[in-house]
Amino acid sequence: MVSGRDMATERKDVWASGDAYEPYVGRWSRLVARDFVDWLAVPSDRRWLDIGCGTGALSQTILERTAPQALSGIDPSEGFIAHARQIIGDKRSEFHVGDAQSLPVSNQAFDVVVSGLVINFVPDMAKAVSEMVRVTCPSGTLAAYVWDYAGEMQMMRRFWDAAVALNPAALDKDEGRRFPVCRPEKLTALFKDAGLANVEVRAIDVPTVFKNFDDYWTPFLGGQAPAPGYCMSLSEEHRAALRDRIRSTLPFQDDGSVHLIARAWAVRGIA
């Protein structure tokens, strides 16, 4: 996500390095982004705004699949913005540091306003959606997607189930518990309460295939986002216990690979 991933959450989730975020969930977000953009079916030559553009997963997909007139990306993380600028050299795009709750954008400036993996991290989600509406032209499209933390975002679900089994106090940090908005009925209500029409929600499932256990586990050592942040807050002894607990629950294939799925909930509406 502005990936806003925290536009200032109390828990001080860390979002700074694109290089650390990409192997954690950036690679899976890119798979979701393709289905998400195709689902929106926006005609070419439109003006897009990607709120919480993060490392550029969704922005890059928009540029590759929709032939936009222009695309702007906004994120509160200077590190993520620098990463997006570095990997996306398309002249139709620009990236700026900004807050989803107070977008540095004029009214009705965009035809399509989207956000990926962001809304749940914004302190005032209703205000953020209101800002999305403000900057969207009449009859424009607004859309977002979030992980199904409580259900089938399996790599995170396996992590938190093991963490809570070892330490019940971790339940308060579990993203499935922290982010109740990441459910179809809550997302529908969030968009309808903002006055949007034709609100729809759908699941997007993508495969998350890890070459081996290290491919699954190492990204949790990056310290960014809630689960890696919790992981690196543990002592070496407790982190090893968590690692071993997770390893014992994963469905390994004969070649040592781990095949899971990542589900995102996507929502869209019309301004």
JOVENVEN-V626865 format. One record per pair of residues at least 4 apart in sequence whose ideal C-beta (glycine too) atoms are under 7 Angstrom apart, sorted by the first residue. I is the first residue (numbers start at 1). J is the second residue. D is the distance in Angstrom with one decimal. If there is no record, write none. Layout:
I:J:D
I:J:D
This chain:
1:5:5.0
1:52:3.3
1:54:4.7
1:115:6.4
1:116:5.6
1:117:4.2
1:118:3.4
2:7:6.1
2:51:5.5
2:52:3.6
2:74:5.4
2:75:4.3
2:76:5.0
2:98:6.5
2:99:6.8
2:100:4.7
2:118:5.9
3:15:5.7
3:52:4.2
3:54:3.9
3:75:5.4
3:77:6.4
3:80:6.2
3:117:6.6
3:118:5.5
4:52:4.6
4:75:6.9
4:76:5.4
4:100:4.9
4:118:5.0
4:121:5.3
4:122:5.4
5:13:6.4
5:15:4.5
5:52:6.6
5:54:7.0
5:118:6.4
5:121:4.6
6:13:4.9
6:15:6.4
6:121:4.7
7:76:5.2
7:99:5.0
7:100:5.6
7:101:6.0
7:122:5.4
7:123:6.4
8:123:5.9
9:13:5.8
9:121:6.0
9:123:6.3
13:225:6.2
13:226:5.4
13:229:6.0
14:223:6.1
14:224:4.9
14:229:5.8
15:77:4.6
15:80:6.3
15:224:6.0
16:77:6.1
16:79:4.2
16:224:6.6
17:21:6.6
17:79:5.4
17:224:6.4
18:22:6.1
18:55:4.1
18:79:6.3
18:80:5.5
18:83:2.8
20:24:6.8
20:222:3.7
20:224:4.9
21:26:5.1
21:54:6.8
21:55:5.6
21:224:5.6
22:26:3.7
22:27:6.1
22:55:5.8
23:27:6.4
23:219:4.6
24:219:4.0
24:222:5.8
24:224:6.8
24:225:6.2
24:228:6.3
25:29:5.6
26:30:6.7
26:55:5.1
26:57:5.5
28:32:6.7
28:206:6.2
28:208:5.4
28:262:4.8
29:33:6.0
29:57:4.4
29:116:6.1
29:117:5.9
30:57:4.5
30:61:6.7
31:206:3.9
32:36:5.8
32:145:6.1
32:204:5.2
32:206:5.5
32:264:4.7
33:37:6.1
33:57:5.4
33:58:4.6
33:61:4.0
33:116:6.2
34:38:6.4
34:61:5.7
34:65:7.0
35:39:6.1
35:204:4.7
36:40:6.9
36:145:5.3
36:204:6.2
36:266:5.4
37:61:5.2
37:62:5.9
37:65:5.2
37:66:6.2
38:65:6.9
39:202:6.8
39:266:6.5
40:141:6.1
40:143:5.7
40:268:6.3
42:46:5.5
42:66:5.7
42:112:5.3
42:141:6.1
44:66:6.3
44:67:3.7
45:67:6.6
45:69:4.7
46:68:5.6
46:69:6.0
46:111:4.0
46:112:5.5
47:68:7.0
47:69:5.4
47:70:5.2
47:110:4.8
47:111:4.9
48:62:5.4
48:68:4.9
48:71:4.5
48:110:6.4
48:112:4.8
48:114:6.9
49:72:5.1
49:105:6.7
49:110:4.3
49:113:4.6
49:135:6.4
50:58:5.4
50:59:4.7
50:62:6.8
50:71:6.6
50:73:4.5
50:114:5.7
51:74:5.6
51:100:5.1
51:113:6.7
51:115:4.2
51:118:6.3
51:132:6.7
52:75:5.7
52:100:6.2
52:115:4.8
52:116:6.7
52:118:3.2
53:58:6.6
53:59:5.0
53:73:3.1
53:74:6.3
53:75:5.0
53:84:5.7
53:95:6.3
54:75:5.7
54:80:5.0
55:80:5.5
55:83:4.8
55:84:5.9
56:60:5.1
56:73:6.8
56:83:6.9
56:84:3.6
56:87:5.8
56:88:5.0
57:61:6.7
57:116:6.7
58:62:6.4
58:114:6.5
58:116:4.1
59:63:6.5
59:71:5.9
59:73:4.8
59:84:6.5
59:88:6.2
59:93:6.4
60:64:6.2
60:88:5.6
61:65:5.8
62:66:5.3
62:68:6.0
62:71:5.7
63:68:6.6
63:71:6.0
63:90:5.0
63:92:6.6
63:93:6.2
68:92:6.2
70:92:5.3
71:92:5.8
71:93:4.6
72:94:5.5
73:84:5.9
73:93:6.8
73:95:4.3
74:96:5.6
74:98:4.0
74:103:6.6
75:80:4.9
75:81:5.4
75:97:6.7
76:97:6.4
76:98:6.8
76:99:5.8
77:81:6.5
78:82:6.3
78:97:5.7
79:83:6.5
80:84:6.3
81:85:6.4
81:95:5.0
81:96:6.9
81:97:5.5
82:86:6.3
83:87:6.4
84:88:5.7
84:95:4.8
85:95:5.3
88:93:5.6
96:104:6.8
98:103:6.2
98:104:4.9
100:118:6.7
100:122:5.2
100:128:4.3
100:131:6.5
101:122:6.3
101:124:5.5
101:127:4.9
101:128:5.4
101:131:6.4
102:131:6.9
103:131:4.8
103:135:5.7
105:109:5.3
105:135:4.6
107:134:5.7
107:135:6.5
108:135:6.9
108:136:6.7
108:137:4.5
109:135:5.3
110:135:5.7
110:136:5.8
110:137:6.7
110:140:6.7
111:137:5.7
111:140:4.9
112:140:6.2
112:141:4.8
113:132:4.8
113:135:6.1
113:136:4.8
113:140:7.0
113:142:5.1
114:143:5.0
114:144:6.5
115:119:6.0
115:144:4.5
116:145:5.5
117:145:6.8
117:146:6.1
117:147:6.4
118:122:6.7
118:144:7.0
119:125:5.6
119:128:6.5
119:144:5.2
119:146:5.9
119:181:6.7
120:146:5.3
120:179:4.0
120:181:5.3
120:182:5.4
122:128:4.5
124:128:6.5
125:129:6.4
125:181:6.3
125:190:6.2
126:130:6.3
126:193:6.8
127:131:6.4
128:132:6.6
129:133:6.6
129:190:6.0
129:191:6.7
129:194:4.4
130:134:6.5
130:194:5.9
131:135:6.6
132:136:6.3
132:142:5.1
133:142:6.7
133:194:5.5
133:195:6.7
133:271:5.7
136:140:4.0
136:142:5.7
136:271:4.4
138:271:6.2
139:270:6.2
139:271:6.4
140:271:4.8
141:268:6.4
141:270:6.4
142:196:6.2
142:268:6.9
142:269:5.4
142:271:6.1
143:266:6.8
143:267:6.5
143:268:3.8
144:267:5.6
145:204:6.6
145:264:4.5
145:265:6.5
145:266:4.1
146:182:4.5
146:264:6.4
146:265:5.7
147:153:4.2
147:156:6.9
147:182:6.4
147:262:7.0
147:264:5.6
148:152:5.0
148:153:5.0
148:182:6.3
148:263:4.0
148:264:6.4
148:265:5.7
149:153:5.5
149:156:6.1
149:175:4.0
149:176:4.3
149:179:5.6
149:182:5.3
150:176:3.4
150:182:6.9
151:263:6.4
152:205:7.0
152:261:6.0
152:263:3.6
153:157:6.0
153:262:5.3
153:263:5.8
154:158:6.0
154:208:7.0
154:260:4.0
154:261:5.7
154:262:6.7
155:159:6.8
155:208:5.7
155:216:6.7
155:260:5.6
155:262:6.6
156:160:6.2
156:175:6.2
156:227:5.7
157:161:6.0
157:176:7.0
158:162:6.5
158:246:5.8
158:249:5.9
158:250:6.6
159:163:6.2
159:220:6.7
159:227:5.1
159:246:6.3
160:164:6.0
160:174:4.3
160:175:6.8
160:176:6.4
160:227:6.8
161:165:6.4
162:166:6.5
162:242:6.0
162:245:4.2
162:246:4.6
162:249:6.3
163:167:6.4
163:170:4.3
163:230:6.6
163:242:5.9
164:168:6.0
164:170:5.0
164:171:5.0
164:174:6.2
165:245:6.6
166:241:6.0
166:242:6.0
166:245:6.0
170:174:6.5
170:230:6.6
171:177:6.0
172:177:6.8
173:226:6.3
173:230:5.2
174:178:6.5
175:179:5.5
175:226:5.4
180:186:6.1
181:186:4.5
181:187:6.5
181:190:6.4
182:265:6.2
183:187:6.9
183:265:7.0
184:188:6.2
184:201:4.5
184:265:5.9
185:189:6.4
186:190:6.3
187:191:6.6
187:201:5.4
187:265:5.9
187:267:4.2
188:192:6.0
188:199:5.6
188:201:5.4
188:267:6.8
189:193:5.8
190:194:6.9
191:196:4.6
191:199:4.6
191:267:5.6
191:269:4.5
192:196:6.4
192:199:5.3
196:269:3.1
196:270:6.3
196:271:6.5
197:269:6.3
197:270:4.6
198:269:6.1
198:270:4.8
199:267:6.8
199:269:4.3
200:268:5.6
201:265:6.1
201:266:6.8
201:267:4.8
202:266:5.4
203:263:5.6
203:265:6.2
204:263:7.0
204:264:4.7
204:266:5.4
205:261:5.2
205:263:5.0
206:261:6.8
206:262:5.3
207:259:6.8
207:261:5.9
208:260:4.7
208:261:6.3
208:262:4.8
209:257:6.2
209:259:5.3
210:215:4.1
210:216:4.2
210:257:6.3
210:258:4.2
211:215:4.3
211:257:5.7
212:256:4.7
212:257:6.5
213:217:5.7
213:247:5.7
213:250:7.0
213:258:6.9
214:218:5.3
216:250:6.9
216:258:5.5
217:243:6.0
219:228:6.9
220:227:6.1
220:228:4.9
220:231:4.6
221:228:6.8
221:231:6.6
221:232:6.6
222:228:5.0
223:228:5.3
223:229:5.9
223:232:4.3
224:228:5.6
224:229:6.9
225:229:6.4
226:230:6.3
227:231:6.3
228:232:6.2
229:233:6.4
231:239:6.2
231:242:6.8
234:238:4.1
234:239:4.3
234:242:6.6
235:239:6.7
236:240:6.3
237:241:6.6
238:242:6.4
239:243:6.3
240:244:6.4
241:245:6.2
242:246:6.4
243:247:6.3
244:248:6.5
245:249:7.0
246:250:6.5
250:258:5.1
251:258:6.6
251:259:6.8
252:256:6.1
252:258:6.0
253:257:4.7
253:259:6.3
